[in-house]
């Protein structure tokens, strides 16, 4: 029987405390949070969250370049198409909002909105999307553009 309860787990990462949320056998949300020492989450015994935490640790340790987890982000059809396209961006690579717009048949500004509303950052790598000519634009997670740059540098992305 599938567990439809909501579970969460806070993972310490080099970019800050990161809460993973799962429901119905899939990761549904991930976000940076302010976590105090001793914060307790119910996800410590949830196998999917334990696996997600292990994969995140391996990613930050440089031992994992792709995630193999069931993801179920909540969003409209256009957002889903952008997020699916973002998942195709290889580790250490970047694409522009314009590139993604062409791929999904939309406009760069709308792609930017979909990136900003990505409910599962890192696992759906919105940090790999940059402005025209490789410019660093906003990032809604962690410490903003500083976190985006940190993630891209960890991946060895060629930045201008």
Sine and cosine of phi, psi and omega as CSV:
sin_phi,cos_phi,sin_psi,cos_psi,sin_omega,cos_omega
0.00,0.00,0.72,-0.69,-0.03,-1.00
-0.97,0.24,0.69,-0.72,0.00,-1.00
-0.99,0.11,0.93,-0.38,0.00,-1.00
-1.00,-0.09,0.10,0.99,0.05,-1.00
-0.94,0.33,0.46,-0.89,0.05,-1.00
-1.00,0.05,0.81,-0.59,0.02,-1.00
-0.82,-0.57,0.53,-0.85,0.08,-1.00
-0.62,-0.78,0.36,-0.93,-0.02,-1.00
-0.52,-0.85,0.75,-0.66,0.07,-1.00
-1.00,-0.09,0.80,-0.60,-0.02,-1.00
-0.92,-0.40,0.76,-0.65,0.09,-1.00
-0.98,0.20,0.81,-0.59,0.04,-1.00
-0.78,-0.63,0.27,-0.96,0.07,-1.00
-0.89,0.46,-0.27,0.96,0.01,-1.00
-0.98,-0.19,0.13,0.99,0.02,-1.00
0.88,-0.48,0.08,-1.00,0.02,-1.00
-0.93,0.36,0.72,-0.69,-0.14,-0.99
-0.78,-0.63,0.89,-0.46,-0.02,-1.00
-1.00,-0.06,0.82,-0.57,0.11,-0.99
-0.98,-0.20,0.70,-0.71,0.02,-1.00
-0.83,-0.56,0.70,-0.72,0.01,-1.00
-0.77,-0.63,0.53,-0.85,0.07,-1.00
-0.44,-0.90,0.69,-0.73,0.06,-1.00
0.86,0.51,0.56,0.83,0.08,-1.00
0.99,0.15,0.27,0.96,0.02,-1.00
-0.58,-0.81,0.46,-0.89,0.13,-0.99
-0.96,0.28,0.80,-0.60,-0.03,-1.00
-0.92,-0.40,-0.29,0.96,-0.05,-1.00
-0.35,-0.94,0.50,-0.87,0.13,-0.99
-0.49,-0.87,0.69,-0.73,-0.02,-1.00
-0.36,-0.93,0.45,-0.89,0.10,-0.99
-0.97,0.24,0.64,-0.77,-0.03,-1.00
-0.67,-0.74,0.36,-0.93,0.18,-0.98
-1.00,0.09,0.90,-0.44,-0.04,-1.00
-0.86,-0.51,0.75,-0.66,0.05,-1.00
-1.00,-0.01,0.47,-0.89,0.07,-1.00
-0.83,0.55,0.71,-0.71,0.00,-1.00
1.00,-0.05,-0.05,1.00,0.09,-1.00
-0.85,0.53,0.75,-0.66,-0.04,-1.00
-0.91,-0.42,0.74,-0.67,0.06,-1.00
-0.88,-0.48,0.41,-0.91,0.01,-1.00
-0.99,0.14,-0.07,1.00,-0.10,-1.00
-0.99,0.16,-0.12,0.99,-0.05,-1.00
-0.86,0.51,-0.44,0.90,-0.01,-1.00
-0.97,-0.23,-0.01,1.00,0.01,-1.00
-0.99,0.12,0.92,-0.40,-0.08,-1.00
-0.83,0.55,-0.65,0.76,0.00,-1.00
-0.89,0.46,-0.69,0.73,0.00,-1.00
-0.94,0.35,-0.58,0.81,0.07,-1.00
-0.89,0.46,-0.67,0.74,0.04,-1.00
-0.92,0.40,-0.67,0.75,0.03,-1.00
-0.88,0.47,-0.67,0.74,0.03,-1.00
-0.89,0.46,-0.67,0.75,0.02,-1.00
-0.90,0.44,-0.66,0.75,0.02,-1.00
-0.92,0.39,-0.63,0.78,0.06,-1.00
-0.89,0.45,-0.69,0.72,0.03,-1.00
-0.86,0.51,-0.71,0.71,0.01,-1.00
-0.89,0.46,-0.62,0.78,0.05,-1.00
-0.87,0.49,-0.76,0.65,-0.02,-1.00
-0.94,0.35,-0.42,0.91,0.07,-1.00
-0.99,0.15,-0.09,1.00,-0.01,-1.00
0.99,0.13,0.19,0.98,-0.05,-1.00
-0.99,-0.17,-0.06,1.00,-0.01,-1.00
-0.68,-0.73,0.73,-0.68,0.00,-1.00
-0.94,-0.35,-0.25,0.97,0.00,-1.00
-0.63,-0.78,0.51,-0.86,0.02,-1.00
-0.98,-0.18,0.63,-0.78,0.02,-1.00
-0.85,-0.53,0.97,0.24,-0.06,-1.00
-0.68,-0.73,0.55,-0.84,0.10,-1.00
-0.96,0.28,0.83,-0.55,-0.01,-1.00
-0.89,-0.46,0.63,-0.77,0.07,-1.00
-0.65,-0.76,0.98,0.20,0.03,-1.00
-0.96,0.27,0.60,-0.80,0.02,-1.00
-1.00,-0.06,0.82,-0.58,0.01,-1.00
0.01,-1.00,0.13,-0.99,-0.01,-1.00
-0.96,0.27,0.07,-1.00,-0.06,-1.00
-0.87,0.49,-0.68,0.73,0.00,-1.00
-0.91,0.42,-0.71,0.70,0.03,-1.00
-0.85,0.52,-0.71,0.71,0.00,-1.00
-0.85,0.52,-0.65,0.76,0.00,-1.00
-0.92,0.40,-0.63,0.77,0.03,-1.00
-0.92,0.40,-0.71,0.70,-0.02,-1.00
-0.90,0.44,-0.61,0.80,0.05,-1.00
-0.90,0.44,-0.65,0.76,0.01,-1.00
-0.93,0.38,-0.62,0.79,0.04,-1.00
-0.89,0.46,-0.60,0.80,-0.01,-1.00
-0.91,0.41,-0.28,0.96,0.03,-1.00
-1.00,0.09,-0.19,0.98,-0.02,-1.00
-0.95,0.30,0.87,-0.49,-0.05,-1.00
-0.91,0.41,0.46,-0.89,0.12,-0.99
-0.77,0.64,0.71,-0.70,0.05,-1.00
0.98,0.19,0.08,1.00,0.01,-1.00
-0.90,-0.43,0.32,-0.95,0.10,-0.99
-0.74,-0.67,0.41,-0.91,0.14,-0.99
-0.75,-0.66,0.41,-0.91,0.02,-1.00
-1.00,-0.01,0.30,-0.95,0.09,-1.00
-0.84,0.54,-0.62,0.78,0.03,-1.00
-0.89,0.45,-0.66,0.75,0.05,-1.00
-0.85,0.52,-0.73,0.68,-0.01,-1.00
-0.92,0.40,-0.62,0.79,0.02,-1.00
-0.86,0.51,-0.69,0.73,0.03,-1.00
-0.89,0.45,-0.65,0.76,-0.05,-1.00
-0.92,0.39,-0.55,0.84,-0.07,-1.00
-0.96,-0.27,-0.03,1.00,0.02,-1.00
0.96,0.27,0.64,0.77,0.01,-1.00
-0.76,-0.65,-0.30,-0.95,0.03,-1.00
-0.93,-0.36,0.48,-0.88,-0.05,-1.00
-0.84,0.54,-0.65,0.76,-0.02,-1.00
-0.89,0.45,-0.65,0.76,0.03,-1.00
-0.92,0.40,-0.60,0.80,0.07,-1.00
-0.89,0.46,-0.66,0.75,0.05,-1.00
-0.86,0.51,-0.65,0.76,0.05,-1.00
-0.90,0.44,-0.65,0.76,0.03,-1.00
-0.92,0.40,-0.62,0.78,0.05,-1.00
-0.88,0.47,-0.71,0.70,-0.03,-1.00
-0.91,0.42,-0.40,0.92,0.00,-1.00
-0.98,-0.20,0.17,0.98,0.03,-1.00
-0.85,0.52,0.90,-0.44,-0.04,-1.00
-0.99,0.15,-0.09,1.00,-0.06,-1.00
-0.72,-0.70,0.90,0.43,0.00,-1.00
-0.88,0.48,0.30,-0.95,-0.11,-0.99
0.95,0.33,-0.84,0.54,0.00,-1.00
-0.92,0.39,-0.61,0.79,0.24,-0.97
-0.96,-0.27,0.97,-0.23,-0.30,-0.96
-0.97,0.23,0.93,0.36,0.05,-1.00
-0.91,0.42,-0.33,0.95,0.05,-1.00
-0.91,0.41,-0.28,0.96,0.00,-1.00
-1.00,0.04,0.11,0.99,0.01,-1.00
-0.96,-0.28,0.81,-0.59,-0.06,-1.00
-0.81,-0.59,0.19,-0.98,0.03,-1.00
-0.97,0.26,0.04,-1.00,0.03,-1.00
-0.81,0.58,0.62,-0.78,0.01,-1.00
0.89,0.46,0.38,0.93,0.06,-1.00
0.99,0.17,0.23,0.97,-0.02,-1.00
-0.93,0.37,0.59,-0.81,0.05,-1.00
-0.99,0.14,0.84,-0.55,0.03,-1.00
-0.91,-0.42,-0.09,-1.00,-0.07,-1.00
-0.81,0.58,0.36,-0.93,0.07,-1.00
-0.55,-0.84,0.79,-0.61,-0.14,-0.99
-1.00,0.06,-0.04,1.00,-0.06,-1.00
-0.95,-0.30,0.36,-0.93,0.10,-1.00
0.82,0.58,-0.83,-0.56,0.01,-1.00
-0.98,-0.17,0.53,0.85,0.06,-1.00
0.95,0.31,-0.68,-0.74,-0.07,-1.00
-0.86,0.52,-0.53,0.85,0.04,-1.00
-0.85,0.52,-0.67,0.74,0.03,-1.00
-0.93,0.37,-0.66,0.75,0.03,-1.00
-0.85,0.53,-0.74,0.67,0.01,-1.00
-0.89,0.46,-0.66,0.76,0.02,-1.00
-0.86,0.51,-0.73,0.68,-0.01,-1.00
-0.89,0.45,-0.69,0.72,-0.01,-1.00
-0.91,0.40,-0.63,0.78,0.04,-1.00
-0.91,0.42,-0.65,0.76,0.03,-1.00
-0.86,0.52,-0.58,0.81,-0.01,-1.00
-0.99,0.13,-0.11,0.99,-0.01,-1.00
0.96,0.26,0.42,0.91,0.01,-1.00
-0.91,0.41,0.64,-0.76,0.06,-1.00
-0.97,0.22,0.93,-0.37,-0.04,-1.00
-0.93,-0.36,0.54,-0.84,0.00,-1.00
-0.99,0.13,0.00,0.00,0.00,0.00
